C-alpha cells in the first residue's frame, strides 16, 4: 500500500525506487496495483486476454496517482489498464487500454551488467539506447541509459506528454544504467531522458546512443531500430589494403551541390549525383566530413553530439544506408571523419550528463579545449572508452563503412596541446603525453582490427609523434598506436609553400620537395590537400599558386602530377578537382559552372587521368608505404628546378617521374633511366587537353649514354611548369 511520502515523491518525480511501488505487487496476501496517469478520469484493471474487470484504482487525494487492492485476488496475472480520460486531455478516444510498463521484468542481462561495468562490452549500443521490440507479446520500446550518479531518470517523449512522472526508470546498481520497457512506443516517436542530477537539478538530455535525431534546432532523439549488421566484403577489404591504390575525394555533403540553388541534397539525391561523379573521376573512396549529428552547421560536423545518428540534415538512417550501398555498388569505398577528441557543451548533450562530469574530465586543465570551446572525453574512464569504441564499430558494422579518419589526434595525445605553462596537468610520470588517450587509441585500433579486419583507420596527426601507423605491443601498453595510415601534414605544408614561390626563387628552396623523402616511409602516409587548406583566409589551392592565371593553372596541374606520383595515398577536397578559384564556403554550392571553362575543365580531366594512371600502374601504388618503391634519379638540379625519381612495383615494373617547376621549357634534357628500349608518356600535365602549351615527347627511346648513375638515358623535352610520368613501352 502506498504511503503519503510515496505519493509525494511520485508526484514530484523524485521517488528512489518507482518499480518498488508502481505496477502489481503482492503485500500481506493481497494484490495491489498502482499507476501514475496524468489527465486520467478513471482507471480500471482488466485481464489481458478477456478484458474482464479485475478492479478499479482509486485516485489518491488530489494527485495523479491511482492505487487500490484488487478484491479477491492474491496471485499476479497478465493485466492492462483501461483509462478513461478527462475531457480536453488530448486523447482522441474516450478510453484507452494500456499495458503497464511496471509489469515488465528487468531488461539488462547479468552479462550485460558485468561487461558494461567493466567497460569491455564490445557493442554497448545493442543494449543501451532505444530499441523497439516485443516483450511478452507486447510491442513497445526498451530504453536504457548510463547515468550512475543521477537520483532519478525518466524517459519522456511524445508518448507521455513529456511528463517525467509517467515513466521513471529502474536503476541497475551494478553498472549505473537506468532501464525501462515502455509499451506501445513505436519507431518515429521522439524522446529524451529527464535526469534529476547528483546536485538536485533536473535536465533534459538527448540519448547518447540515439540512432536517429531531430533536425536542429530541435534536440529530441527519435526511436529507430538498429540497422542490420553488414559483413565486410572481400572486394572492399582488398580495396583498403596497404598496397592498393587509395585516392580519396573529401566531401562536405551540405555544400558539394545545392538543389534548386539553395537547399541541401538528401542522402538519396547524393547517391544519384555525388557517387557517379566521384566514380567517373576515378576516385577509389569518398571521405565524408562528419555525418554524426551536430547542433551547429558552421562546425561542419566536428562538434558532434549524436555520435550514433547520421545527421537529419540529409535524411534518416535508411537514407544514409542507401547512399553507402550506392557507393559500394559503384566500386567506391566510404570513409567517415570521426571525432572522439572532444564534444560541445550544449545543455542537451553529454556535458555534466548526470549532474557530474561523467563523460568529460572534471578539471578544465584536462577537460576543456581552449581552441574550440569544447569538452574533452575522459579517456581514462572505462565506460567512456567503451562508448567511443562501440561507436566506431557501430558505423563499420551497421552501415558497412570502409574506414574512419580520426580527427585531431594530436590534440588527444598531448596534455599541453595549445596550452601555456600552468594550464595543463602532467601525466603520472610528469610528462606531457596523455597516456589514457594513447591507451584508448591502441585499444580502438586493436578492437577494430579484430572485429572488422579490412577496415581503414586513418589518423589526422600533425606532429612527429612516433609510431602512429605502427602496431601496438601485444599487451597494448606500448608500441605504436595501430592506425593504418597517418596524414602527411609535413609534405602538404612544404609542397604548398614551394608552389606559392615565384619560380625565380624556387632554385633556393628545392629542399621543400626533397626533405619529405627523409621520413616518407617512417609511417604509412596519406598526402592530404584537405578542406583545412582552403578556408579561413588561406585561399583556394589555385589561389595559392604563383604567377599569372595561366601559370597558376599550370602550377596546380604540376602539383597534382607530383602528388599522384609521390609515395603515399591521395586525398583531395571537393572543388580542387576543377581548380576552384575561391575559398570553400560551407553555405554555398561549389561553382559548377567552371566546368564549362577550358582551363578548369582541363584540370578536372587531368585529375581523372591521374586517378586512372595511379590505379592502372602498380609502380605508382603497390609500394606506397615501402622504401623499395622509390628511388631518386635527379634531386640536386636546383639551378633548373628539375626533380626526377622512379617508382617501382614489387615485380620490378618502373615508372619515371620528372618535373620542371619553372615556366621555361627545357629542351634536350638528358635523364638517366634504369631500362633501355622504348618509353612513353602516360601523363604530361602540360598537354593541350589539360589546358597546357602542348609541349611533349611523342617518341622516346633510351640511348646507351650514361646519366644520373644509369647506363641508359632519355633525351626529353620538359614542358614549362609540368610533371611527366613515363613508363617503358
C-alpha positions as CSV (number, residue, x, y, z in Angstrom):
1,X,0.0,0.0,0.0
2,X,1.4,3.4,-1.0
3,X,2.3,5.8,1.8
4,X,1.9,9.5,1.7
5,X,5.6,10.1,1.2
6,X,5.4,7.6,-1.8
7,X,2.7,9.7,-3.4
8,X,4.5,12.9,-2.8
9,X,7.7,11.5,-4.2
10,X,5.9,10.1,-7.3
11,X,4.2,13.4,-8.0
12,X,7.5,15.3,-7.6
13,X,9.2,12.6,-9.8
14,X,11.8,12.0,-7.1
15,X,11.0,8.5,-6.0
16,X,14.1,6.5,-5.5
17,X,12.5,3.1,-6.4
18,X,9.5,3.6,-8.7
19,X,9.4,-0.1,-9.7
20,X,9.1,-0.9,-6.0
21,X,5.7,0.9,-5.7
22,X,4.2,1.1,-9.2
23,X,2.7,-1.8,-11.1
24,X,1.4,-5.0,-9.5
25,X,2.6,-6.1,-6.1
26,X,1.7,-8.7,-3.5
27,X,1.6,-7.4,0.0
28,X,0.2,-9.3,3.1
29,X,-1.5,-11.8,0.8
30,X,-3.3,-9.1,-1.2
31,X,-2.7,-7.9,-4.7
32,X,-2.1,-4.2,-5.3
33,X,-1.8,-2.2,-8.5
34,X,-0.6,1.4,-8.6
35,X,0.0,3.8,-11.5
36,X,0.7,7.5,-12.3
37,X,-1.6,8.8,-15.0
38,X,-2.0,12.5,-15.6
39,X,-5.3,13.6,-17.0
40,X,-7.0,10.3,-16.2
41,X,-10.5,10.3,-15.0
42,X,-10.9,6.7,-14.0
43,X,-8.5,3.7,-14.2
44,X,-9.6,0.1,-14.2
45,X,-7.5,-3.1,-14.1
46,X,-8.7,-5.7,-16.7
47,X,-7.4,-9.2,-17.6
48,X,-5.3,-9.0,-20.7
49,X,-7.0,-11.8,-22.8
50,X,-10.6,-11.4,-21.7
51,X,-10.7,-7.7,-20.7
52,X,-12.7,-8.8,-17.7
53,X,-12.7,-6.2,-15.0
54,X,-10.5,-7.2,-12.1
55,X,-10.9,-3.9,-10.1
56,X,-10.8,-0.2,-10.2
57,X,-8.0,2.0,-9.0
58,X,-8.7,5.0,-6.7
59,X,-7.2,8.4,-7.1
60,X,-5.1,9.2,-4.0
61,X,-6.0,12.6,-2.8
62,X,-5.6,15.3,-5.4
63,X,-2.6,13.5,-7.1
64,X,-2.3,11.7,-10.4
65,X,-1.5,8.5,-8.5
66,X,-4.1,5.7,-8.7
67,X,-3.8,2.7,-6.5
68,X,-6.0,0.0,-5.0
69,X,-6.1,-3.6,-3.8
70,X,-7.8,-5.9,-6.2
71,X,-10.6,-7.7,-4.4
72,X,-10.4,-11.5,-4.3
73,X,-7.0,-11.5,-5.9
74,X,-3.7,-12.7,-4.4
75,X,-1.8,-14.1,-7.4
76,X,-0.3,-11.8,-10.1
77,X,-1.8,-12.1,-13.6
78,X,-1.4,-10.5,-17.0
79,X,-3.3,-7.3,-17.0
80,X,-3.9,-4.0,-18.7
81,X,-5.1,-0.6,-17.5
82,X,-8.3,0.8,-19.0
83,X,-8.1,4.5,-18.7
84,X,-10.9,6.9,-19.2
85,X,-9.5,10.4,-19.9
86,X,-10.6,13.8,-18.8
87,X,-12.2,16.0,-21.5
88,X,-9.5,18.0,-23.3
89,X,-6.7,15.7,-22.2
90,X,-5.5,15.4,-25.8
91,X,-6.7,11.8,-26.3
92,X,-8.9,11.1,-29.3
93,X,-10.6,8.1,-27.7
94,X,-12.9,8.1,-24.7
95,X,-10.8,5.4,-23.1
96,X,-7.5,3.6,-23.8
97,X,-6.2,0.1,-23.0
98,X,-2.6,0.5,-21.8
99,X,0.0,-2.1,-20.9
100,X,1.7,-1.1,-17.7
101,X,5.5,-0.6,-18.1
102,X,5.9,-1.5,-14.5
103,X,4.6,-5.0,-15.2
104,X,7.8,-6.0,-17.0
105,X,10.9,-7.5,-15.6
106,X,14.5,-6.3,-15.8
107,X,16.0,-5.7,-19.3
108,X,19.8,-6.0,-18.9
109,X,21.2,-9.4,-18.5
110,X,23.8,-10.2,-15.9
111,X,26.4,-10.5,-18.6
112,X,25.5,-7.0,-20.0
113,X,25.8,-5.5,-16.5
114,X,29.1,-7.1,-15.9
115,X,30.6,-6.1,-19.3
116,X,29.2,-2.5,-19.1
117,X,30.6,-2.1,-15.6
118,X,33.9,-3.5,-16.8
119,X,34.0,-1.3,-19.9
120,X,34.5,-4.2,-22.1
121,X,31.1,-4.5,-23.8
122,X,32.1,-4.7,-27.5
123,X,28.8,-3.4,-28.7
124,X,27.1,-1.4,-25.9
125,X,24.8,0.2,-28.4
126,X,23.0,-3.2,-28.6
127,X,21.7,-2.9,-25.0
128,X,21.8,0.9,-24.4
129,X,19.7,3.5,-26.2
130,X,16.1,2.9,-27.5
131,X,15.2,-0.5,-29.1
132,X,11.8,-1.3,-30.5
133,X,10.9,-4.9,-29.6
134,X,8.1,-7.2,-28.5
135,X,8.2,-8.4,-24.8
136,X,5.7,-10.9,-23.6
137,X,3.7,-10.4,-26.8
138,X,3.5,-6.7,-26.1
139,X,5.1,-4.3,-28.7
140,X,7.0,-1.3,-27.3
141,X,10.5,0.1,-26.9
142,X,13.1,-0.7,-24.3
143,X,15.2,2.3,-23.1
144,X,18.5,2.2,-21.2
145,X,20.9,5.0,-20.4
146,X,24.1,5.2,-18.3
147,X,23.8,7.8,-15.6
148,X,25.3,6.3,-12.4
149,X,25.2,9.4,-10.3
150,X,21.6,10.5,-11.1
151,X,19.0,10.5,-8.4
152,X,16.2,9.7,-10.9
153,X,15.9,9.2,-14.6
154,X,12.7,9.2,-16.6
155,X,12.1,8.7,-20.3
156,X,9.9,11.4,-21.6
157,X,8.5,12.0,-25.1
158,X,5.7,12.3,-27.5
159,X,4.1,9.2,-25.9
160,X,3.6,10.6,-22.4
161,X,3.3,14.4,-22.9
162,X,6.9,14.8,-21.8
163,X,5.9,14.2,-18.2
164,X,8.8,12.9,-16.1
165,X,6.4,11.4,-13.6
166,X,4.9,8.9,-16.1
167,X,7.9,6.7,-16.8
168,X,10.7,6.9,-14.2
169,X,13.3,4.2,-14.8
170,X,14.8,1.3,-12.9
171,X,18.4,1.7,-11.7
172,X,20.7,-1.3,-12.2
173,X,23.2,-0.6,-9.5
174,X,25.8,-3.0,-10.8
175,X,26.6,-0.8,-13.8
176,X,24.8,2.6,-13.2
177,X,22.4,2.0,-16.0
178,X,18.7,3.1,-15.9
179,X,16.2,1.0,-17.9
180,X,12.5,0.6,-18.7
181,X,10.3,-1.0,-21.3
182,X,7.5,1.3,-22.4
183,X,4.7,-0.5,-24.3
184,X,3.2,1.0,-27.5
185,X,6.2,3.3,-28.1
186,X,7.0,2.8,-31.8
187,X,9.5,3.9,-34.4
188,X,9.3,7.6,-35.1
189,X,8.3,8.6,-31.5
190,X,10.5,11.3,-30.1
191,X,12.0,11.1,-26.6
192,X,14.6,12.4,-24.2
193,X,15.8,11.5,-20.7
194,X,14.8,13.7,-17.9
195,X,17.6,13.4,-15.3
196,X,17.5,14.5,-11.7
197,X,21.2,15.0,-11.3
198,X,23.5,14.5,-8.4
199,X,23.2,18.1,-7.4
200,X,19.4,18.1,-7.4
201,X,18.9,19.8,-10.7
202,X,16.7,18.5,-13.5
203,X,18.0,18.4,-17.1
204,X,16.6,17.1,-20.4
205,X,19.2,15.1,-22.2
206,X,19.3,13.6,-25.7
207,X,20.1,9.9,-25.7
208,X,23.9,9.4,-26.2
209,X,23.1,6.2,-28.1
210,X,20.2,7.6,-30.2
211,X,20.2,6.1,-33.7
212,X,18.2,8.9,-35.1
213,X,17.7,12.6,-34.0
214,X,15.5,15.5,-34.8
215,X,16.8,18.2,-37.1
216,X,18.3,21.2,-35.3
217,X,17.3,23.4,-33.5
218,X,15.1,20.6,-32.1
219,X,17.1,18.3,-29.8
220,X,15.0,15.2,-29.2
221,X,16.0,11.7,-30.1
222,X,13.9,9.5,-32.3
223,X,13.0,5.9,-31.7
224,X,14.7,4.0,-34.5
225,X,15.7,0.3,-34.8
226,X,19.2,-0.8,-35.3
227,X,20.3,-1.2,-38.9
228,X,21.1,-4.8,-39.8
229,X,24.8,-5.9,-39.4
230,X,26.7,-5.9,-42.7
231,X,29.7,-8.1,-43.4
232,X,32.9,-6.8,-44.8
233,X,33.1,-7.9,-48.4
234,X,36.4,-9.3,-49.6
235,X,36.5,-6.8,-52.5
236,X,36.1,-3.9,-50.1
237,X,38.9,-5.3,-47.8
238,X,41.2,-5.6,-50.9
239,X,40.4,-2.0,-51.9
240,X,41.5,-0.9,-48.5
241,X,44.9,-2.7,-48.4
242,X,48.2,-1.0,-47.9
243,X,49.3,-2.0,-51.5
244,X,46.0,-0.8,-53.1
245,X,45.5,2.5,-54.9
246,X,43.7,4.8,-52.5
247,X,42.5,8.1,-53.9
248,X,40.0,9.8,-51.6
249,X,37.6,12.6,-52.6
250,X,36.8,14.6,-49.5
251,X,33.3,16.0,-49.4
252,X,31.2,18.2,-47.2
253,X,27.7,16.9,-48.0
254,X,26.0,20.2,-47.2
255,X,27.9,22.3,-49.8
256,X,29.0,19.9,-52.5
257,X,26.0,20.8,-54.6
258,X,22.7,22.6,-53.7
259,X,19.4,21.6,-55.1
260,X,17.2,24.4,-56.5
261,X,20.1,26.7,-55.8
262,X,19.7,26.7,-52.1
263,X,18.7,23.5,-50.3
264,X,20.8,20.5,-49.2
265,X,20.7,17.4,-51.3
266,X,19.5,14.5,-49.3
267,X,21.3,11.2,-49.0
268,X,19.4,9.6,-51.8
269,X,20.0,12.5,-54.1
270,X,23.7,12.5,-53.2
271,X,23.7,8.8,-54.0
272,X,22.4,9.6,-57.5
273,X,24.8,12.5,-58.2
274,X,27.9,12.5,-56.0
275,X,28.5,8.8,-56.3
276,X,28.6,8.6,-60.2
277,X,30.6,11.9,-60.3
278,X,33.3,10.6,-58.0
279,X,33.4,7.2,-59.8
280,X,33.7,9.0,-63.2
281,X,36.7,10.9,-61.9
282,X,38.4,7.7,-60.9
283,X,38.5,8.2,-57.1
284,X,38.5,5.0,-55.1
285,X,36.9,6.3,-51.9
286,X,34.6,9.1,-50.7
287,X,35.7,10.6,-47.4
288,X,32.8,12.4,-45.8
289,X,33.3,15.2,-43.3
290,X,31.4,14.2,-40.1
291,X,27.9,12.9,-40.6
292,X,27.3,12.3,-36.9
293,X,24.5,14.6,-35.7
294,X,25.7,18.0,-34.6
295,X,23.9,21.1,-33.4
296,X,25.8,23.8,-35.3
297,X,26.0,23.9,-39.1
298,X,29.2,26.0,-39.0
299,X,31.1,23.3,-37.1
300,X,31.0,21.2,-40.3
301,X,30.2,18.2,-38.0
302,X,33.4,18.5,-36.0
303,X,31.4,19.2,-32.8
304,X,29.1,16.2,-32.7
305,X,26.6,15.2,-30.1
306,X,24.6,12.4,-31.7
307,X,27.5,10.0,-32.3
308,X,25.3,7.1,-33.3
309,X,23.0,9.1,-35.6
310,X,23.5,10.1,-39.2
311,X,22.6,13.8,-39.3
312,X,19.0,14.5,-40.1
313,X,20.1,17.4,-42.4
314,X,20.1,14.9,-45.3
315,X,17.6,12.3,-44.3
316,X,17.1,9.3,-41.9
317,X,19.4,6.3,-41.3
318,X,17.8,4.3,-44.0
319,X,18.5,7.1,-46.5
320,X,22.2,7.1,-45.3
321,X,22.4,3.4,-45.8
322,X,21.1,3.8,-49.3
323,X,23.9,6.2,-50.0
324,X,26.6,3.9,-48.7
325,X,25.1,1.0,-50.6
326,X,25.1,3.0,-53.8
327,X,28.8,4.0,-53.3
328,X,29.7,0.3,-52.8
329,X,27.7,-0.7,-55.9
330,X,29.7,1.8,-57.9
331,X,33.0,0.4,-56.5
332,X,33.6,3.3,-54.1
333,X,34.6,2.9,-50.5
334,X,33.2,5.3,-47.9
335,X,35.3,6.8,-45.1
336,X,33.9,8.9,-42.3
337,X,35.6,11.6,-40.4
338,X,35.1,10.6,-36.8
339,X,35.6,12.9,-33.8
340,X,36.5,11.2,-30.5
341,X,38.7,14.1,-29.4
342,X,36.1,16.5,-28.0
343,X,32.3,17.3,-27.8
344,X,30.3,20.6,-27.4
345,X,28.9,21.7,-24.1
346,X,25.2,22.1,-25.4
347,X,22.8,21.6,-22.5
348,X,21.0,18.6,-24.1
349,X,24.3,16.8,-24.7
350,X,26.9,14.9,-22.8
351,X,28.2,17.7,-20.6
352,X,27.6,17.0,-16.8
353,X,25.2,14.3,-18.1
354,X,24.0,13.0,-14.7
355,X,24.9,16.1,-12.7
356,X,28.6,15.1,-12.6
357,X,31.5,15.2,-15.1
358,X,30.5,11.8,-16.5
359,X,31.9,11.8,-20.0
360,X,34.5,14.6,-19.6
361,X,37.5,15.2,-17.4
362,X,36.4,17.3,-14.4
363,X,39.3,19.6,-14.2
364,X,39.2,22.2,-17.1
365,X,43.0,21.8,-17.4
366,X,42.3,18.4,-18.7
367,X,38.7,18.5,-19.9
368,X,38.3,21.8,-21.8
369,X,39.6,22.6,-25.3
370,X,40.6,26.2,-25.4
371,X,40.8,26.2,-29.2
372,X,37.3,25.0,-29.8
373,X,35.5,25.8,-26.5
374,X,34.6,22.1,-26.2
375,X,34.9,19.4,-23.7
376,X,37.4,16.5,-23.7
377,X,36.4,12.9,-23.2
378,X,37.8,11.3,-20.1
379,X,39.8,8.6,-21.9
380,X,40.8,7.1,-18.6
381,X,37.2,6.1,-17.8
382,X,36.4,2.6,-19.0
383,X,32.8,3.3,-19.8
384,X,33.8,6.3,-21.9
385,X,36.3,4.3,-23.9
386,X,33.6,1.6,-24.3
387,X,31.1,4.3,-25.6
388,X,33.6,5.5,-28.2
389,X,35.0,2.2,-29.4
390,X,31.4,0.8,-29.6
391,X,30.5,3.8,-31.7
392,X,33.4,3.1,-34.1
393,X,32.2,-0.5,-34.5
394,X,28.6,0.7,-35.0
395,X,29.4,2.7,-38.1
396,X,31.7,0.0,-39.5
397,X,29.4,-3.0,-38.8
398,X,25.9,-1.5,-39.1
399,X,26.4,0.7,-42.2
400,X,29.3,-1.1,-43.8
401,X,31.6,1.9,-43.6
402,X,35.0,1.2,-45.0
403,X,37.1,3.3,-42.7
404,X,37.4,6.1,-40.2
405,X,39.6,9.1,-40.4
406,X,40.1,10.1,-36.7
407,X,40.1,13.9,-36.3
408,X,42.5,15.9,-34.2
409,X,44.6,13.1,-32.9
410,X,47.4,15.4,-31.9
411,X,45.1,17.2,-29.5
412,X,44.4,13.9,-27.8
413,X,48.0,12.8,-27.5
414,X,49.4,15.9,-25.6
415,X,48.1,17.2,-22.3
416,X,49.7,20.6,-23.1
417,X,48.2,20.8,-26.6
418,X,47.6,24.5,-27.2
419,X,48.1,25.3,-23.5
420,X,50.5,27.6,-21.8
421,X,52.6,26.5,-18.8
422,X,50.4,26.1,-15.7
423,X,47.3,25.4,-17.8
424,X,47.8,21.7,-18.0
425,X,48.3,18.7,-15.7
426,X,51.3,16.4,-16.3
427,X,50.7,12.6,-16.6
428,X,51.5,10.2,-13.8
429,X,55.2,10.3,-14.9
430,X,55.4,14.0,-15.0
431,X,55.3,14.1,-18.8
432,X,53.1,15.9,-21.4
433,X,51.7,12.8,-23.1
434,X,48.1,11.8,-22.5
435,X,48.7,8.2,-21.5
436,X,45.0,7.5,-21.2
437,X,44.4,8.7,-24.8
438,X,47.2,6.6,-26.1
439,X,45.8,3.6,-24.4
440,X,42.3,4.4,-25.8
441,X,43.7,4.7,-29.4
442,X,45.6,1.4,-29.1
443,X,42.5,-0.3,-27.8
444,X,40.3,1.3,-30.5
445,X,42.6,0.2,-33.4
446,X,43.1,-3.3,-31.9
447,X,39.4,-3.8,-31.4
448,X,38.6,-2.6,-34.9
449,X,41.3,-4.9,-36.3
450,X,39.9,-7.9,-34.5
451,X,36.2,-7.3,-35.1
452,X,36.4,-5.7,-38.6
453,X,39.5,-6.8,-40.5
454,X,39.9,-4.9,-43.8
455,X,38.8,-1.6,-42.3
456,X,40.9,1.6,-42.8
457,X,41.9,3.6,-39.7
458,X,43.5,6.9,-40.6
459,X,44.9,9.5,-38.2
460,X,44.9,13.2,-38.7
461,X,48.1,13.7,-36.6
462,X,50.1,16.8,-37.2
463,X,53.2,16.3,-35.0
464,X,56.2,13.9,-35.1
465,X,54.6,11.6,-32.6
466,X,56.3,8.2,-33.3
467,X,54.6,5.1,-34.4
468,X,51.2,6.4,-35.3
469,X,50.7,3.9,-38.0
470,X,52.8,1.1,-36.4
471,X,51.2,-1.8,-34.4
472,X,51.0,-1.7,-30.6
473,X,52.7,-4.2,-28.4
474,X,50.6,-7.4,-27.7
475,X,49.6,-6.1,-24.3
476,X,48.5,-2.7,-25.8
477,X,50.7,-0.9,-23.2
478,X,53.4,0.3,-25.6
479,X,54.4,0.3,-29.2
480,X,52.6,2.1,-32.0
481,X,49.1,3.5,-31.9
482,X,47.9,1.0,-34.5
483,X,46.5,3.2,-37.3
484,X,46.8,2.0,-40.9
485,X,47.7,5.5,-42.2
486,X,48.6,9.0,-41.0
487,X,48.1,12.2,-42.8
488,X,51.4,13.6,-44.0
489,X,51.0,17.2,-42.9
490,X,54.7,17.9,-43.4
491,X,54.5,17.1,-47.1
492,X,51.4,19.2,-47.5
493,X,52.8,22.3,-45.9
494,X,56.2,22.0,-47.7
495,X,54.6,21.4,-51.1
496,X,52.2,24.3,-50.8
497,X,55.0,26.6,-49.5
498,X,57.0,25.7,-52.6
499,X,54.3,26.3,-55.1
500,X,53.5,29.7,-53.7
501,X,57.1,30.8,-54.5
502,X,57.8,32.7,-57.6
503,X,59.7,30.2,-59.8
504,X,62.7,32.5,-59.9
505,X,63.3,31.7,-56.2
506,X,62.5,28.0,-56.3
507,X,66.1,27.0,-57.0
508,X,66.9,28.1,-53.5
509,X,64.1,26.0,-51.9
510,X,64.2,22.7,-53.6
511,X,64.7,21.1,-50.2
512,X,61.0,21.7,-49.6
513,X,60.2,19.0,-52.1
514,X,63.1,16.6,-51.2
515,X,63.1,16.7,-47.4
516,X,59.9,14.7,-47.2
517,X,61.7,11.7,-48.6
518,X,63.8,11.6,-45.5
519,X,60.8,10.4,-43.5
520,X,58.4,9.3,-46.2
521,X,58.4,5.6,-45.0
522,X,58.7,6.2,-41.3
523,X,54.8,6.0,-41.3
524,X,52.2,4.9,-43.7
525,X,51.2,8.2,-45.2
526,X,48.2,9.8,-46.9
527,X,49.0,13.0,-48.8
528,X,46.2,15.4,-47.9
529,X,45.0,18.5,-49.7
530,X,42.0,18.8,-47.4
531,X,39.3,21.3,-46.5
532,X,41.6,22.9,-43.9
533,X,43.8,24.3,-46.5
534,X,41.1,26.3,-48.5
535,X,39.3,28.2,-45.7
536,X,39.7,31.0,-43.2
537,X,41.8,33.2,-45.4
538,X,44.2,30.6,-46.6
539,X,42.9,30.9,-50.2
540,X,42.0,28.2,-52.6
541,X,44.5,25.8,-53.9
542,X,44.5,27.7,-57.2
543,X,44.8,31.0,-55.4
544,X,47.9,29.8,-53.6
545,X,49.7,29.1,-56.9
546,X,52.3,31.6,-58.1
547,X,52.2,33.5,-61.3
548,X,49.6,34.9,-63.8
549,X,46.3,33.0,-64.4
550,X,47.9,30.6,-67.0
551,X,50.8,29.9,-64.7
552,X,48.6,29.3,-61.7
553,X,46.7,26.6,-63.5
554,X,49.9,25.1,-64.8
555,X,51.4,25.1,-61.3
556,X,48.3,23.4,-59.9
557,X,48.5,20.8,-62.6
558,X,52.1,20.2,-61.8
559,X,51.4,20.0,-58.1
560,X,48.7,17.3,-58.8
561,X,51.1,15.4,-61.0
562,X,53.8,15.4,-58.3
563,X,51.2,14.4,-55.6
564,X,49.8,11.5,-57.5
565,X,53.3,10.2,-58.4
566,X,54.8,10.7,-54.9
567,X,54.8,7.9,-52.3
568,X,51.6,7.9,-50.3
569,X,47.8,7.6,-50.7
570,X,45.9,10.6,-52.1
571,X,43.2,12.9,-50.7
572,X,41.7,15.9,-52.5
573,X,39.0,18.2,-51.2
574,X,36.0,18.8,-53.4
575,X,36.4,21.7,-55.8
576,X,40.1,21.1,-56.1
577,X,39.4,18.7,-59.0
578,X,38.4,21.6,-61.2
579,X,40.6,24.3,-59.7
580,X,38.1,26.3,-57.7
581,X,39.5,29.8,-57.6
582,X,37.7,31.0,-54.4
583,X,37.9,29.6,-50.9
584,X,35.4,27.0,-49.9
585,X,32.2,28.4,-48.3
586,X,30.2,25.9,-46.4
587,X,26.9,27.7,-47.1
588,X,27.3,27.7,-50.8
589,X,27.4,25.2,-53.6
590,X,30.6,24.5,-55.4
591,X,31.0,26.8,-58.6
592,X,30.0,24.1,-61.0
593,X,29.8,26.5,-63.9
594,X,33.6,26.5,-64.0
595,X,33.4,23.0,-65.6
596,X,32.5,24.7,-68.8
597,X,35.7,26.9,-68.9
598,X,38.6,25.3,-70.7
599,X,41.3,25.8,-68.1
600,X,39.2,24.4,-65.2
601,X,37.8,21.6,-67.4
602,X,41.4,20.7,-68.2
603,X,42.3,20.4,-64.5
604,X,39.3,18.2,-64.0
605,X,40.3,16.0,-66.9
606,X,43.9,15.7,-65.5
607,X,42.6,14.6,-62.1
608,X,40.5,11.9,-63.9
609,X,43.6,10.7,-65.9
610,X,45.9,10.8,-62.8
611,X,43.5,8.6,-60.9
612,X,43.3,6.2,-63.9
613,X,47.1,6.0,-64.2
614,X,47.6,5.7,-60.5
615,X,45.2,2.9,-60.4
616,X,46.5,1.1,-63.5
617,X,50.2,1.3,-62.8
618,X,51.3,-0.9,-59.8
619,X,54.6,1.1,-59.7
620,X,52.7,4.1,-58.6
621,X,50.7,2.5,-55.7
622,X,51.8,-1.0,-54.8
623,X,54.8,0.1,-52.6
624,X,53.4,3.5,-51.4
625,X,54.5,2.6,-47.9
626,X,57.7,0.8,-48.7
627,X,61.1,2.5,-49.4
628,X,61.7,-0.2,-52.1
629,X,59.0,1.6,-54.1
630,X,61.0,4.8,-54.6
631,X,64.5,5.9,-55.9
632,X,65.9,9.3,-56.7
633,X,67.1,10.0,-60.2
634,X,67.8,13.7,-60.0
635,X,67.2,15.7,-56.9
636,X,70.1,18.2,-57.0
637,X,69.3,20.1,-60.2
638,X,68.4,23.2,-58.2
639,X,69.6,25.6,-60.9
640,X,66.8,24.4,-63.3
641,X,64.3,23.4,-60.6
642,X,64.1,19.9,-62.1
643,X,63.2,16.9,-60.0
644,X,63.1,13.3,-61.1
645,X,62.6,10.0,-59.4
646,X,61.5,6.4,-60.1
647,X,58.6,4.4,-58.6
648,X,58.7,0.6,-58.5
649,X,56.2,-2.2,-58.2
650,X,57.0,-5.4,-56.3
651,X,57.7,-7.2,-59.6
652,X,60.2,-4.6,-60.7
653,X,57.9,-2.6,-63.0
654,X,59.1,1.0,-63.2
655,X,57.6,4.5,-63.7
656,X,59.7,7.6,-64.0
657,X,58.6,11.0,-62.9
658,X,60.3,14.2,-64.0
659,X,59.1,17.7,-63.1
660,X,60.1,21.1,-64.4
661,X,59.0,23.8,-61.9
662,X,60.0,26.8,-63.9
663,X,58.0,28.5,-66.7
664,X,60.9,27.8,-69.1
665,X,60.8,24.7,-71.3
666,X,63.9,22.5,-71.0
667,X,64.8,21.1,-74.4
668,X,67.1,18.1,-74.8
669,X,67.2,17.3,-71.1
670,X,69.0,14.0,-70.6
671,X,67.6,11.8,-67.9
672,X,69.2,8.6,-66.8
673,X,66.8,5.6,-66.6
674,X,67.3,2.0,-65.4
675,X,65.8,0.4,-68.5
676,X,66.6,0.6,-72.2
677,X,64.2,0.4,-75.2
678,X,61.1,2.4,-75.9
679,X,59.4,4.6,-73.4
680,X,56.1,6.6,-73.5
681,X,54.4,9.4,-71.7
682,X,51.4,8.3,-69.7
683,X,50.9,11.7,-68.0
684,X,52.0,15.2,-69.2
685,X,50.4,17.9,-67.1
686,X,51.2,20.4,-69.8
687,X,49.3,18.6,-72.5
688,X,46.9,20.8,-74.5
689,X,43.9,18.7,-73.4
690,X,44.6,19.9,-69.9
691,X,45.0,23.5,-70.9
692,X,48.8,23.4,-71.3
693,X,51.1,24.5,-74.0
694,X,51.2,21.1,-75.6
695,X,54.9,20.5,-75.4
696,X,55.6,16.8,-75.1
697,X,57.5,13.7,-76.1
698,X,55.8,11.7,-78.8
699,X,58.5,9.1,-79.4
700,X,61.0,8.1,-76.7
701,X,63.8,5.6,-76.9
702,X,66.5,5.1,-74.3
703,X,70.1,5.5,-75.5
704,X,73.2,3.8,-74.3
705,X,74.5,7.1,-72.9
706,X,75.1,7.3,-69.2
707,X,73.4,9.9,-67.0
708,X,72.4,10.2,-63.3
709,X,74.2,7.0,-62.5
710,X,72.4,4.9,-65.1
711,X,73.9,3.4,-68.3
712,X,70.8,4.3,-70.3
713,X,69.2,7.7,-70.7
714,X,66.3,9.5,-72.4
715,X,66.5,12.9,-74.2
716,X,63.4,14.8,-73.1
717,X,61.6,18.0,-73.8
718,X,60.5,19.2,-70.4
719,X,57.4,21.5,-70.7
720,X,57.1,24.6,-68.5
721,X,55.6,24.1,-65.0
722,X,54.9,20.5,-65.6
723,X,55.1,17.0,-64.3
724,X,55.7,14.0,-66.7
725,X,55.1,10.3,-65.8
726,X,56.9,7.9,-68.1
727,X,56.8,4.1,-68.4
728,X,58.7,1.6,-70.6
729,X,56.7,0.9,-73.7
